[in-house]
Every structure is written in C-alpha cells, then in structure tokens.
Amino acid sequence: MNPEAKFLTVLRCLRCGATYAPGAIAYVCPCRPNMGSDLGTLDVQFDYTAIRQMFDPSQLTTDPDQSIGRYWPLLPIAGRQALPPLPVGGAPLLHAQRLGASLGLAHLFLKDDGRNPSASLKDRASAIAVARAQAAGRPVIATASTGNAAAALAAQAAAAGLPAVIFVPKSAPPAKLAQLLIYGASVLAIDGSYDQAFDLCTAACEEFGWYNRNTGYNPYMTEGKKTVSFEIAEQLARYKMQNRRYGATAPFVAPDALFVSVGDGCIIGGVYKGFSDLLALGWVDHMPRLYGVQSTQSAALYDAWRRGDALPTPVQATTRADSIAVNAPRDAVKALNAVRSSGGAFLAAPDEQILAAIAPLARLGAVFAEPAGAAAFAGLTQAVAAGLVQPDETIVVINTGSGLKDVGAAMSVTGGTTVIEPTLDAVKWALNQAST
Ligand SMILES: *Cc1c(COP(=O)(O)O)cnc(C)c1O
C-alpha cells in the first residue's frame, strides 16, 4: 500500500522554512534535530484544491462512519482502511446550559474527549501513528508519554497487532500504567521526568529502527489531533441547524472561543490546524480564539507567551495535573503560533483551581475530567473574570481526558464516603449531617 495520503504535498520546517517531499523526511528538520523545545518542527501540508474537488462536505451527513476515518482525505493516511480497527473520535459535544449559566454564558459547549477508546484525546494521534508505522513497515512502535499518549498507543497497537514500547515516568497514575500493561505494551518506567523519557525514547528509536510516536517530534500527531476541530465544527453546525433560532445552514461552524489545556502544545497546535484546514477549504468563516491553559506549576508556554518570546524557557514542572506536567514543551512553535495567530491567550491556573474545577464540570456539566482536562474549565473561569469572553459568545471547552484516569484527584476534592449502619435511622442521621 502507498503509505502516503493522496493529498499530502510537502512537509515544511517551521524553523528554517525548508520543504521536503513526504517520503524524504521522517520526523524533524535536520536544521535542529533534537534540542528540547527548539526542534525543527515540521508542518504537514495538503492540496486543498484537490481535496475540495473530490470531497463535498455534504457527503459527511450520510457517512455512517463516526470515527476520524470520515475525514480521511485530510489525514496523512492512504485511506480510512489504513486506520487500526479500533475507532477513534465521534466524542459528544454537549450544550452545558447549567455550567454555562453558572458563569453567565449562554452558549457553553463541552467536547468530552474522555469518551475515546482509551479515554483521552491522545487516541486521535495514536491511531495515525500506528497507521503510519504499519504503512512504513516498521516492526515496533514506541513513545514517551506522561501516560495518556502511551495508553492510547498501547490500545491502538493492540488493535493492529503491532508491538509497542512505552517510556513513562515511574510517577504516572496507576490507572494509566494499568492500561499500558493490560494492552500488552512493553513498559519502561523511567526513574526520571517525562522530558528524560522523551529523549531516551528518541535515542532508542534511532538505535533499534522503531517507529517514533513522540509528541512534537513526529509531525503527524498534529494531524490526528486536528480531527477534534473537525468534529466540533460539524457538531456545532448540526446543533445550530436543529435549534433554528441560530439560523445556521453551513455544514461546519466555528465557535468564537475554545479552551484547551496545554503541556507539550501538540493538542492546541492540532486544534489550530483543524480550523486552518476548514478555513483553507472555505468550510468555516473564521478562526476561533484559542485559549491554552497551563498549570502555574508547569507554565513554560504561558511564560513565553506573556514575555513575547519565540520559544519557552524550560521550567521544573510540579503540577498535580500529570498530563500537562512538562518542563520543555516539544510542540512550542505550533502552540505559540496557535494562540498568537488566533488572537487568543495563554492562561495559567494554580493547581487548587484546577482540582476545584473537576466538581462543577461533573455536577453542572455532567462530564468527569481528569485534572488536566479540568484545567481548561479553570482557564475559562479566569477568562470570564478577566472579560476575555462575552456572555453571548459560542464557547467550547475540551475535556481531554476521563476522570477515571485519576480517581485520587477527584476524591481529593470530594472527600471520602460516610459509612453507616444498614438502618433507616442511620439514613436519617446521615442526611441530617449532609444538610448541615
Ligand atoms: C496530553 C494531554 C494534554 C496536553 O496535551 P499537549 O499536546 O501535551 O499540550 C492535556 N490533557 C490531557 C488529558 C492529556 O492527556
């Protein structure tokens, strides 16, 4: 099978501007192969004229495939059959009316990407990674991860029958480690940080000829993650058509603002790429303002944005939100460009605010998020207070990972349960306690 997508044209280095034919380069531009955040990051480019000629977006309304395969002409794969047989995507977009009202917002939507096969947004990228590793005939696929990218890779690799090797910090939450082990990946728990695991994985891939899924290093991960934007725009359009007071008729509608948490910056870069694709195709009429939310205890990109720097200065990440605990963000160029070009902002929330955001998301929005997912909502709360968003705007918050990934975080917010005798008197006593 031809490993390349029909509509993929070149890979362009965002650092030196060099362009490469898709078969001529694997990961990063040799102008800067492996230097923390200052990588020769490649942007994958498509022939939008050709895509527009063969792909009419109205086809989507009758496509029974709810997975990311429905967007295959815009993906770096030869066709939807190249994806592993474990469908990714189709996560619901919920109109969170009560959660929105609590902040004075009329049109707040939650994209719950915790509802993917391995329970995080990372499934979108890992499906593409496995498809490309198989198309390239690689015997093994590897990644470094704070946990979710690895869980997603382990699941997709299991579906495809491809061996996977995972480098994780030994401090990853048990639920994530359990996912890796049970899907049968080879797990190397590193006595060190995510950043050290990342460099070790890259070295091992070079040494052993494995396919490298590393975030920010493998340029195709952005292309998987961008599918979240396609879905959001399609779902918003459907929602607005069904609620005629909005009067929308287009197959895709972009929100006014979107909030997502940021570690390496690959997701927010992917969100931007998704809307850029739709804009280039003429399928949406504007780019949403993108707000990237970090923890104050892992704020390298927030700091760089505030200072106006081209690249982040590494930090010592200590946040409880493990999925966004990153010292030297690897997709910094795409992330900073996403926020700057869209007219959004970076925000940084203290860990207490991030953890506190888990409860309203679940109680008023009915979405159970892990801390990194809840960080996006903590950022929205800050943005409302700062007047960055308006009450009548259409706002999307992405939950990037399920709360079941880290039940300890949720329990730290709620406290434990009250144990009672199995009697009605004890029930009355407990209800009385709860209401006082
Ligand atoms: C990976 C991850 C993020 C951050 O994504 P980056 O691409 O590293 O910025 C946020 N939330 C969750 C749940 C994640 O797994």
The ligand as a Gaussian input file, in Angstrom:
#p B3LYP/6-31G(d) Opt

LIG

0 1
 C       -1.553000      15.164000      26.663000
 C       -2.668000      15.790000      27.406000
 C       -2.826000      17.179000      27.475000
 C       -1.855000      18.156000      26.881000
 O       -1.609000      17.967000      25.504000
 P       -0.272000      18.538000      24.852000
 O       -0.356000      18.134000      23.458000
 O        0.868000      17.891000      25.599000
 O       -0.287000      20.012000      25.068000
 C       -3.907000      17.691000      28.164000
 N       -4.792000      16.884000      28.761000
 C       -4.683000      15.538000      28.731000
 C       -5.698000      14.715000      29.435000
 C       -3.626000      14.955000      28.048000
 O       -3.519000      13.626000      28.034000

